Amino acid sequence: MDDICGIILKVSYPSMGDTSVIEILGKSMLDWVRFSLGGSYHDSVPYSDGIPLPILVKPYVRRESEYTVILYSDTPLITRKTVLDAVAITKQKQLNVLKMTRGYVIKTAFLLGAEKLYGENPYYFDEEDFMTAFNFKQVALVGDALKNRIITYHMNQGVQFEDPSSTFVGCDVIIAKGVRIGPGNIIKGKTVIKDGAVIGARNTIDASIIGEGASVESSYVLSSSVGKGTTIGPNAYLRPGSQVGDECRIGDFVEIKNSVIGDRTKIAHLSYVGDAKVGSGCNIGCGVVVANYDGKVKSETTIGDGAFVGSNCNLIAPVSVGDGAFVAAGSTITDEVPPKALAIARARQIVKTDWIK
């Protein structure tokens, strides 16, 4: 497409304003149209009904290009195949102007000398490509068509969708062959899902990496990475900056924020781990809280390889728990725990008999 100059007319409608900035599935409508032009995209021009098309676009034309393709920002379904087909027909038939349902291919030398375009009969291609989004109802319909195109592409690559109609996959998502995706998922951003992963029902995954053979169920994974063979959820929350290693277990109602979790570590349920480095082979019990914020500063906690933190413990950052150390259930840890030590930090139990009279 080196001999093509691509110009997009930015269209506005009273009900929704400039169509070029409205996003559908992670890209603006203008970007969807730009994608169809590939490297031949040259410029975007505010569209005006009152100015003849040649006069409107002449200042933006790349004069060394043999043909100029003019598209509109309100047709985000336009494909590169249709653009290439239109240019090929214009060349084959030696036309000065080929009018599409919405858009033109014009010989650049003719365009530079023209004052207006006359009523050429349109040449029809795949008409879905020219579905025009002129209000938000149309935007939704276009979005459905794009969603179906994206999911169909992934299915053709060997990805199984249990319920495509309830699943949203963004345009920048990469999914490997053999992945299974359940109903009700939102997968967007620059997410990568690797071979054999299982994405169960009702997840939101954004700008994250899901490793080979990992599974995610009814959870949020945001700007994070999940290692090979790791299980996430149900109802887990990986906040931005979380790196979970291989063969880990991050269970129900576990929240991880800006932390590194080593291989084979288990955080089974009802825990919060923030600003921490957790080693490999650790067990973090139910109800453990890493208290990373003192009201002014967020501090880091380090838990060594093979450490065991019992249920309902508080680790008050900054603090470290050494390799192979044990923290007794119900403890509040404020000082360093050496490797292979046992830390018990809880009030002594007092029993008063005959308390109820």
HURARA-V191353 format. One record per backbone hydrogen bond with DSSP energy under -0.5 kcal/mol. NH is the residue of the N-H (numbers start at 1). CO is the residue of the C=O. If there is no record, write none. Layout:
# HURARA-V191353
nh->(NH NH)
co->(CO CO)
This chain:
# HURARA-V191353
nh->(4 5 6 6 7 7 8 9 10 10 11 13 16 17 19 19 21 22 24 27 29 29 30 32 33 34 35 36 36 37 37 38 40 41 42 43 45 47 51 56 57 58 60 61 61 63 65 66 67 68 69 70 70 71 71 73 75 78 83 84 85 86 87 88 89 90 91 92 93 94 95 98 99 100 100 103 104 105 106 107 108 111 112 113 113 114 114 120 123 124 127 129 130 131 133 134 139 140 141 142 143 144 145 146 147 148 149 150 151 152 153 154 155 156 157 157 158 159 160 161 162 162 166 167 168 170 171 173 174 176 178 179 180 181 182 186 187 188 191 192 193 194 194 196 197 198 199 199 200 200 202 204 205 206 207 209 210 211 211 213 214 215 216 217 218 220 221 222 223 225 226 227 227 229 230 231 232 233 234 235 235 237 238 239 239 241 242 243 244 245 247 248 249 250 251 251 252 253 253 254 255 256 257 258 260 261 261 262 262 264 265 266 267 268 270 272 273 275 277 278 278 279 281 282 283 284 285 285 287 288 289 290 291 291 292 294 299 299 301 302 303 304 306 307 308 309 310 310 312 313 314 315 316 316 317 317 318 319 321 322 324 325 326 327 328 328 330 331 332 333 333 334 337 338 340 341 343 344 352 353 355 357)
co->(1 67 4 40 5 69 43 71 8 45 9 17 13 13 11 17 18 19 27 24 19 22 20 28 29 30 31 32 33 33 34 34 37 38 6 6 8 10 48 52 53 54 57 57 58 61 62 3 3 106 5 68 104 7 69 9 72 75 79 80 81 82 83 84 85 86 87 88 89 91 90 105 97 98 103 100 70 98 68 96 66 107 108 109 110 110 111 118 99 122 125 126 127 128 74 132 135 136 137 138 139 140 141 142 143 144 145 146 147 148 149 150 151 152 153 154 155 154 179 159 160 181 163 164 185 187 25 170 191 193 158 176 197 160 199 203 168 205 189 208 174 192 210 177 194 214 180 197 198 216 183 219 186 221 188 224 192 209 226 195 211 230 198 232 201 236 204 238 206 242 209 244 245 212 227 248 215 250 217 217 218 254 220 237 256 223 239 259 225 261 228 245 265 231 249 267 268 234 235 251 271 237 273 240 276 243 259 278 279 246 262 282 249 284 252 288 255 257 301 260 276 303 263 279 307 266 283 309 269 285 313 272 289 315 290 297 292 297 275 319 277 321 280 304 325 283 308 327 286 310 331 289 314 333 291 315 300 300 302 337 305 322 341 308 326 343 311 328 345 314 331 332 320 336 323 338 326 342 350 351 352 355)
